[in-house]
Amino acid sequence: MKLVVLGGAGSQALYGIRDLINHGSIFDEVVISSRNLEKNKKIVEKLNSPIVKAAEVDVSDQAALYELIKDCDVVANCTGPYHILAYKIIETTIKAGKHYIDFCDDIEAFNNIFESELPKKAEEKGLSMIMGLGASPGFLSILACSAEQRYFDSLKEAIFYFACDEKEPGGPAVLGHMLECIHNAPYIKDGEKFNEPSFREEWDFDFGEPYGVRKVTRIGHPEVFTFPRYSPGIQNVSIRFSLEPFSAYEGFRDLSLAGLTSNHKLNINGNPVSPRDFALAVLLAQKASQPVMTEEELKEFLKGVTACAATELHGKKDGKDISYIGRVAGNMAPLTAIPLIIGAEMLGKGEISKKGIMVAEEAIEDADKFVKETIKRIRQDGFGFKIREELTLREEY
């Protein structure tokens, strides 16, 4: 069985590919593809696995992409930005008749694709295609599904939190995506959808050890789109984030409140430049001036907790108010990539029964099993991972 990983040379995807090699996957051929064949070959040589191969493709070239994936079984899309690339990749994958998965965290991509004819075309072809199976959406929202199935009769509110170290692996696309996410931060309140930039409201949230209580604000993330597809009656959905160190959080707050996340072009000495272009250039210059961690330093860094996250739910059980918080602590990179790989294996095994294009919450029917498998795999790959659940039942006498 063959898996093609688009953007497989990226820092996030490689954590999943290493996991796949570690666990003797159902895939006997895994193709790492990107636009840089020489880089891919060096990665393959370093991975030193007979099942991993290198390929070159520009995913915007639909004819070349079709040739690459026409004889595979599953396509895992780890490229970005998804709001630019995902539509044509999914369209080509449907044409090739292949199952598909990604860890898209770009709400615009979800809106564009689910409002198109692509879901209907995928269903007509009998394909299972999953969008957003990474850390969040993905593991965190499936943890919410698991908690809902175990503890609730009905849900009223879901809040998703995450905080990560600014040194977590990620390239220029991550910074660009962050600026987009803090510029457009949709949320659902009392059943109505709103959209405003981040940092207009802030809260304190206790992530548990080691981050403790942090200032958080809304961020634009797809759970506002994805989770109501699983829980259509939910009245409140919000995604809130922070950064480590706090000075990084303050830096993005300053950019946002100064209007530097806008895409509106300004004429500067005859050149059209948006505030966001300027902000991104400054952030990239700052990042380039910092020393790059060696491979050994990165391994040492990832031995500690570099990201915390949480799912908070409020609803009813037997007519009584009930609240749930599931807190996790570990590393964002493996928590993003390993759920994707587990999902790809499920597609290859035919364990995803639903057809068409689905969000992760719709696709994963046994949420508790998926959560436990992800935790097990992350730990077996040598990463620390802690999860703590807290349930509160409120009664009136």
Protein Blocks (a to p, Z undefined) as FASTA:
>chain_A
ZZddehklpmklmmmmmmmmmnopablbdcdddfblklmmmmmmmnopakbccddddfkl
mklmmmmmmmmmbdcdfbdcfklmmmmmmmmmmmnopacddddfbfklmmmmmmmmklmm
mmmnopacdehiafbgcjkmmmmmmmmmmmpmbdfbdcddddddfkbgcdfklmmmmmmm
mmpccddeehiacdddehkaccdddebjaklpadddddddfklmmmmmmmmmbcbdcddd
ddddfklmmmmmmmmmnopabfbdcdeehiacdfklmmmmmmmmmmmmpccddfklmmmm
mmpccbdcdddddddeehiacdddddddddfklmmmmmmmmmmmmmmnopafbgcjddfk
lmmmblmlmmmmmmmmmmmnopacdddddddddddZZ
